[in-house]
Amino acid sequence: MRRALVFIAVLAFAATALAPAFAATTAKKPVSAICPVLGTKIPDISKAPAKSVYKGKTYYFCCKICKSKFDKDPGKYIKKPVSAVCPVMGTKIPDISKAAGKSVYKGKTYYFCCPSCKPKFDKNPEKYIEKASAEQRRQKMEALWKKGEALALSKSFREAAKCYEQSLAIAKELGDRAFQAEKLRSAGYNYSEMGQHEKAEECYRKALQVYRELGDSMGQGKCLISLGNQRFFRGEVEGKETYKQALPLLEAAKSHDWEAYCRAMLDLLAEVGDDRFPNLPGYGAACDSLEKKEGVVKLAGQPGIGKGFFDPDVPELSVTSPIYQVAQLGKFLDDSVPVGGSWSGNALPYSHQPLRATVTVKSDSESVKVPAGSFEHCLLTEQVTTEGDAPDDGVESGKQLNQRVLCGTRKAWYAPGVGLVKLHVRTGDGTEAIIQLTKFTVQGAGNDYLPLAVGNSWTYGWAYLPPEWTAKEVYRVIANEGDMWYLEHYGYSYQQ
């Protein structure tokens, strides 16, 4: 199961130089710039992580992710008007040239969102300047966090951690407890990705305490799951105790996705047993959140935990999570697309440049035989994912994951009134797997290629698996709200 997920220590050196007698030298001040994508200040362009030249002008970026975004559509970022924040209302003014008014106080110009704000400011400028200063600090706090997230996406976790810590310091200064709790939990995840599990647990426990003070059930539940995951990463089954504490909190908060994720892990543990769990070579528990509207089905999200593995004797077991396999574009079923029709788009990569994927409807008259039964008039779709044309300066490990996990061909067969019955995957590195339906429970009758109702379930296994291996994946619909359906999803494999 794919786990995405997922810190710049700037050292200033002071130097002195010997100058000729009776002469003085002055250190050259670094040239700064603003990242055109995130608006982050770059103190010294000579140390900028990336740069691009567009129409003869050089632009500098705070991270390589921003360069990639800029290079795809420079005009989107260089035409941004100068914005400001009204010091009276705190309202953002997207373009100061269209501000309702302005005033100059102590050499600085302030812009207003409406005519009535200017006289209020002019009457007591200091009152509103203090308020504006707090808003500017908040903007800096959020900008630092966004920069940290961009760095984390590029696997620069240590540089990202520095941004997170600076952002959290501002949140503490401003007394923004909700921001602190949310970002402490996110920082914990990134410390976990760095292998700093003690630091991760510290962040999660601090966040949990703040959420308790705020009375936030959902936040508490998520923190408890994160604390349990730290135990699971160490192979300690005791992590299930915090999951048990989390479940009623998530139910009370009606957080259907995290409730499904929590149930999936608890059901997995109940099925494999406490003794076997620490030795599982591979497992995963998640919620597959599906949006179904007007004949279109999309994978909208997949919070979860997973431990992947690759064994050259059973390479097919590295191909997991059937719905994710066919949903790299989000949308994986569309009743309006006829046989021979298709849809295309960018797919998220493990590296910097997006992948390219196309789904084609190949047939609606397939006959399929799998352990769960024989099915007629099946829909066949084929998803082909390839690397994009743009140069990719991402880390080599990310590019390798693109080939091993994301690129390749996926053929999926859907039986009317049943759902996905067979999946044939051939990844970019040549690994092949056939995943097939072994049993299912579906309420009512119909011709829907993915019938969704609370209680419906599907269990899958791998074809041609050596007899000494056991492997399965289970999906179960646990909740529905509007167009959203929440599926508990877990899987595991082990050798007897």
C-alpha positions in Angstrom: 0.0 0.0 0.0 1.3 3.3 -0.9 2.2 5.6 1.9 2.7 9.1 0.9 3.2 11.0 2.9 4.3 12.9 4.1 12.5 19.2 7.5 16.7 24.8 6.4 19.0 25.3 9.0 20.6 28.4 7.8 24.0 29.0 9.3 25.2 32.6 9.2 28.9 33.1 9.2 30.6 36.3 10.2 33.9 36.9 8.5 36.6 39.5 8.8 39.3 40.2 6.2 42.6 41.9 6.4 42.6 45.1 4.3 45.5 47.1 3.1 46.7 49.8 5.4 44.5 52.9 5.7 41.8 51.1 3.6 38.4 49.7 4.8 36.3 47.0 3.2 32.6 46.4 3.6 31.0 42.9 3.3 28.7 42.7 0.3 25.1 42.4 1.4 23.4 39.3 0.0 20.8 39.9 -2.7 17.3 38.7 -1.6 14.3 37.7 -3.6 10.7 36.5 -3.2 9.6 33.1 -4.4 6.9 33.9 -7.0 4.9 30.7 -6.1 4.6 30.9 -2.3 5.7 34.5 -1.7 8.4 33.3 0.7 11.4 35.6 1.2 14.8 34.1 0.0 17.4 35.9 2.0 20.3 35.1 -0.4 19.6 34.2 -4.0 23.0 32.5 -4.2 21.6 29.9 -1.8 18.2 29.5 -3.4 17.3 25.8 -3.9 16.3 26.5 -7.5 15.9 29.2 -10.2 14.3 29.6 -13.7 14.8 32.2 -16.5 11.6 33.4 -18.1 11.6 36.1 -20.8 15.1 37.2 -19.8 14.4 37.5 -16.1 15.6 35.2 -13.4 13.2 33.9 -10.8 14.3 32.2 -7.5 12.4 29.6 -5.6 12.3 28.5 -2.0 12.1 24.8 -3.0 12.2 22.6 -6.1 8.5 22.0 -6.0 7.8 25.7 -6.6 10.2 25.7 -9.6 8.2 22.8 -11.1 4.9 24.6 -10.6 6.4 27.9 -12.1 7.9 26.2 -15.1 4.6 24.6 -16.1 2.7 28.0 -16.1 5.0 31.0 -15.5 2.3 33.5 -16.3 0.1 32.3 -13.5 2.8 33.4 -10.9 4.4 36.5 -12.4 1.2 38.4 -13.1 0.2 38.5 -9.5 -0.8 42.0 -8.4 0.6 43.4 -5.1 -1.7 42.5 -2.2 -2.2 43.9 1.3 -4.3 43.4 4.4 -6.7 46.1 5.6 -5.4 47.0 9.1 -9.0 47.7 10.3 -10.9 44.7 9.2 -8.0 42.3 8.5 -9.5 41.6 5.1 -7.1 40.7 2.3 -7.0 43.2 -0.6 -5.9 41.2 -3.6 -4.7 44.3 -5.6 -3.7 47.5 -3.9 -4.4 49.5 -7.0 -8.1 48.7 -6.4 -8.1 49.4 -2.7 -11.0 51.6 -1.4 -8.5 54.0 0.2 -5.1 54.5 1.7 -3.3 56.4 4.3 0.4 57.1 5.1 1.5 56.9 8.7 5.2 57.2 9.8 6.3 56.7 6.2 4.4 53.6 5.6 1.3 53.2 3.3 -1.8 51.3 4.6 -4.6 50.2 2.3 -8.3 49.7 3.1 -11.0 47.4 2.0 -13.8 49.9 2.2 -14.2 53.7 2.5 -15.3 53.5 6.2 -12.1 51.9 7.3 -9.8 54.9 6.4 -11.4 57.4 8.9 -11.3 54.8 11.7 -7.6 54.2 11.0 -6.8 57.9 10.7 -8.4 58.5 14.1 -6.3 55.9 16.0 -3.5 54.5 13.8 -1.6 52.7 16.6 -4.6 50.7 17.5 -4.9 49.2 14.1 -1.2 48.9 13.3 -0.9 46.5 16.3 -3.7 44.5 14.9 -2.2 44.5 11.4 1.1 43.4 12.8 -0.6 40.3 14.4 -2.1 39.6 11.0 1.2 39.8 9.3 2.7 37.4 11.8 -0.2 35.0 11.1 0.5 35.2 7.4 4.2 34.5 8.0 3.2 31.6 10.2 1.0 30.1 7.4 3.7 30.8 4.7 6.3 29.0 6.8 4.1 26.0 7.2 3.3 25.9 3.4 7.0 26.0 2.7 7.6 23.2 5.1 4.9 21.1 3.4 6.5 21.7 0.0 9.9 20.7 1.4 8.4 17.6 2.9 6.9 16.6 -0.4 10.3 16.7 -1.9 11.6 14.5 0.9 13.6 17.3 2.5 12.3 16.5 5.9 15.0 18.2 8.0 14.6 21.5 6.1 10.8 21.1 6.5 11.2 20.6 10.3 12.9 23.9 10.6 10.0 25.7 8.9 7.5 23.8 11.0 9.3 24.8 14.3 9.4 28.5 13.2 5.7 28.4 12.3 4.7 26.7 15.6 6.7 29.3 17.5 4.6 32.1 15.9 1.4 30.2 16.7 2.4 30.0 20.3 3.2 33.7 20.4 -0.2 34.5 18.9 -2.0 32.1 21.2 -3.5 30.2 18.3 -4.2 26.9 20.1 -6.1 25.3 17.3 -3.3 25.9 14.8 -0.7 24.6 17.3 -2.6 21.4 17.8 -3.2 20.7 14.1 0.4 21.5 13.1 1.9 19.6 16.1 0.2 16.5 14.8 1.4 17.2 11.2 5.0 17.8 12.5 4.8 14.5 14.4 4.1 12.7 11.2 7.1 14.3 9.5 9.4 13.5 12.4 8.2 9.9 12.1 9.2 9.9 8.4 12.6 11.1 9.5 12.9 8.1 11.9 12.8 10.4 14.9 10.0 8.5 16.7 10.6 9.9 20.1 10.2 13.4 18.7 7.2 12.3 16.8 5.5 10.9 19.9 6.3 14.1 21.8 4.5 16.2 19.1 1.5 13.9 19.1 1.2 14.0 22.9 1.4 17.8 23.0 -1.2 18.0 20.3 -3.5 15.5 22.1 -3.3 17.6 25.3 -4.3 20.8 23.4 -7.1 19.0 21.6 -8.4 17.8 25.0 -8.3 21.4 26.3 -10.2 22.5 23.2 -12.8 19.7 23.5 -12.0 18.5 20.0 -13.0 14.9 19.7 -11.8 14.4 16.1 -8.4 15.9 16.9 -8.0 13.6 19.9 -9.0 10.6 17.9 -6.4 11.3 15.2 -3.7 11.9 17.7 -4.4 8.6 19.5 -4.3 6.8 16.1 -0.9 8.4 15.4 0.4 7.4 18.8 -0.8 3.8 18.1 1.0 3.9 14.8 4.3 4.6 16.4 3.9 1.3 18.4 2.9 -0.6 15.2 6.0 0.7 13.4 8.1 -0.9 16.1 6.1 -4.2 15.7 4.3 -3.7 19.0 0.7 -4.9 18.9 -0.1 -2.7 22.0 -0.7 0.1 19.7 -4.3 -1.2 19.4 -5.1 0.1 22.9 -4.9 3.8 21.7 -6.9 2.8 18.6 -9.7 1.5 20.9 -9.6 4.8 22.7 -9.8 6.7 19.4 -12.8 4.8 18.0 -15.6 6.3 20.2 -14.1 9.8 19.8 -14.1 9.5 16.0 -17.7 8.1 16.0 -18.8 11.0 18.2 -17.2 13.5 15.8 -18.7 11.7 12.8 -15.3 11.5 11.2 -16.3 8.7 8.9 -13.0 8.4 7.1 -10.9 8.1 10.2 -13.4 5.9 11.9 -13.2 3.5 8.9 -9.4 3.6 9.1 -9.5 2.9 12.8 -12.0 0.0 12.3 -9.9 -1.4 9.5 -6.8 -1.7 11.7 -8.7 -3.2 14.7 -10.3 -5.7 12.4 -7.0 -6.6 10.8 -5.5 -7.2 14.3 -8.5 -9.3 15.3 -8.1 -11.4 12.2 -4.4 -12.1 12.2 -4.0 -12.3 16.0 -1.5 -10.6 18.4 1.1 -13.3 18.0 1.3 -13.1 14.2 1.0 -9.3 13.7 4.6 -8.3 14.6 6.0 -10.8 12.0 3.7 -9.8 9.1 6.0 -8.9 6.1 3.3 -6.7 4.7 0.0 -5.2 5.9 -2.2 -2.1 5.4 -5.3 -0.5 7.0 -7.1 2.5 5.5 -10.3 4.2 4.6 -11.0 4.4 0.8 -13.3 7.5 0.6 -15.3 7.3 -2.6 -17.4 10.0 -4.3 -20.2 8.7 -6.4 -22.2 11.2 -8.4 -24.2 11.0 -11.6 -22.5 7.7 -12.7 -19.0 8.9 -11.9 -17.0 7.2 -9.1 -13.8 8.8 -7.8 -11.3 7.9 -5.0 -11.4 11.1 -2.9 -9.0 10.1 -0.1 -7.2 7.3 1.6 -6.0 8.0 5.1 -4.2 4.9 6.5 -1.1 3.0 7.6 0.9 0.5 5.7 4.0 -1.7 5.7 5.1 -2.7 2.2 7.6 -5.3 1.2 9.1 -6.9 -1.9 10.1 -10.6 -2.0 11.6 -11.7 -5.4 9.9 -15.1 -4.8 6.4 -13.5 -4.7 6.8 -10.1 -6.4 3.1 -10.0 -7.1 2.5 -9.3 -3.4 4.1 -5.9 -3.8 1.0 -4.9 -5.8 -1.7 -4.1 -3.3 -4.8 -2.0 -2.8 -7.0 -2.7 -5.9 -9.1 0.4 -5.9 -6.0 2.6 -5.5 -4.4 0.7 -8.4 -7.2 1.8 -10.8 -7.8 5.3 -9.4 -4.5 7.2 -10.1 -6.6 9.9 -11.8 -9.1 9.9 -9.0 -12.0 9.0 -11.3 -12.0 5.3 -12.3 -15.6 4.7 -13.4 -17.8 6.9 -15.7 -21.1 5.6 -17.1 -21.1 8.4 -19.7 -18.0 7.1 -21.5 -18.8 4.6 -24.2 -16.7 1.6 -25.3 -13.6 3.0 -27.0 -13.8 6.3 -25.1 -11.3 7.5 -22.5 -10.2 10.1 -20.1 -6.7 11.4 -19.3 -4.9 13.6 -16.8 -1.9 14.0 -14.5 -1.3 11.5 -11.8 0.6 12.3 -8.5 4.2 11.0 -8.6 6.7 10.1 -5.9 9.1 12.6 -7.5 8.6 16.2 -8.8 7.1 15.9 -12.2 3.5 14.6 -12.6 2.9 11.3 -14.4 0.5 11.0 -17.3 -2.4 8.5 -17.1 -5.2 7.5 -19.5 -8.1 5.2 -18.8 -9.8 3.6 -21.8 -13.1 1.7 -21.8 -12.2 -1.4 -23.8 -15.4 -3.5 -23.6 -18.7 -4.1 -21.9 -19.3 -7.7 -22.9 -16.5 -9.6 -21.1 -16.9 -13.0 -19.5 -14.9 -13.5 -16.3 -14.4 -16.5 -14.0 -12.8 -16.0 -10.5 -13.1 -17.8 -7.2 -16.2 -15.8 -6.3 -18.1 -17.0 -9.4 -18.6 -16.6 -13.1 -19.8 -13.2 -14.4 -21.1 -12.1 -17.8 -21.4 -8.7 -19.5 -18.4 -7.3 -17.5 -17.0 -3.8 -18.1 -13.2 -3.8 -19.0 -11.2 -0.7 -18.5 -7.4 -0.2 -19.1 -5.4 2.4 -17.3 -1.9 3.2 -18.7 0.4 5.4 -16.7 3.7 6.8 -18.0 6.3 9.3 -17.0 5.7 12.8 -18.3 7.8 14.7 -20.9 9.2 17.3 -18.5 12.6 16.8 -16.9 12.3 15.4 -13.4 14.9 16.6 -10.9 13.4 14.6 -8.1 15.4 12.1 -6.0 16.4 8.9 -7.7 14.5 6.8 -5.1 11.3 8.6 -6.0 11.8 8.0 -9.7 12.3 4.3 -9.0 9.1 4.2 -7.0 7.2 5.7 -9.9 8.3 2.8 -12.1 7.8 0.1 -9.4 4.5 1.3 -8.0 2.7 3.8 -10.3 3.7 3.4 -13.9 2.5 0.5 -16.1 -0.9 -1.0 -17.2 -3.9 -1.9 -15.1 -6.8 -3.9 -16.7 -9.9 -4.0 -14.5 -13.1 -6.0 -14.9 -16.3 -4.9 -13.2 -19.3 -7.2 -13.1 -22.8 -5.6 -13.1 -24.4 -5.6 -9.7 -21.2 -6.9 -8.1 -18.2 -4.6 -8.5 -14.5 -5.1 -9.3 -14.0 -8.8 -9.9 -10.6 -9.0 -11.5 -7.5 -6.8 -11.8 -4.4 -7.5 -14.0 -1.5 -5.2 -13.1 1.8 -4.9 -15.0 4.0 -2.2 -13.4 6.7 -0.1 -15.0 9.4 -2.4 -13.8 7.7 -5.6 -15.2 6.1 -6.9 -12.0 2.8 -8.7 -12.7 -0.1 -9.5 -10.5 -3.6 -10.8 -10.9 -6.0 -9.9 -8.1 -9.4 -11.5 -8.1 -12.6 -11.5 -6.1 -12.9 -14.4 -3.7 -16.2 -13.5 -2.0 -18.6 -10.7 -1.7 -21.8 -9.5 0.0 -24.0 -7.0 -2.0 -27.5 -5.9 -1.0 -30.2 -5.8 -3.6 -30.1 -6.3 -7.3 -29.0 -4.0 -10.0 -26.5 -3.4 -12.9 -24.3 -0.9 -11.2 -20.6 -1.6 -11.9 -19.8 -0.7 -8.2 -22.9 -1.1 -6.1 -22.4 0.9 -2.9 -24.6 0.4 0.2 -23.6 0.3 3.9 -22.7 -3.4 4.7 -21.5 -4.3 1.2 -18.1 -6.0 1.2 -15.6 -7.5 -1.1 -12.6 -9.8 -0.4 -9.7 -10.3 -2.9 -6.8 -12.7 -3.3 -3.9 -13.2 -5.6 -4.0 -15.7 -8.5 -1.1 -18.2 -8.8 0.2 -17.5 -5.3 2.5 -20.3 -3.8 0.4 -22.4 -1.4 2.6 -21.5 1.6 1.6 -17.9 1.3 -1.6 -16.3 2.6 -2.7 -12.9 1.4 -6.0 -11.1 1.2 -7.6 -7.6 0.9 -11.0 -6.7 2.3 -13.3 -3.7 1.6 -16.4 -3.0 3.6 -18.8 0.0 3.3 -19.3 1.5 6.8 -20.9 4.9 6.2 -22.5 7.2 3.6 -23.1 10.9 3.7 -24.4 12.6 0.6 -22.3 11.6 -2.4 -19.5 10.2 -0.2 -19.1 6.6 0.7 -16.6 5.4 3.3 -15.0 1.9 2.9 -13.0 0.3 5.7 -10.1 -1.4 3.9 -7.4 -3.7 5.2 -5.0 -6.3 3.8 -2.1 -8.5 4.8 0.2 -11.3 3.7 2.4 -13.8 5.4 4.2 -17.1 4.8 3.0 -20.2 6.7 
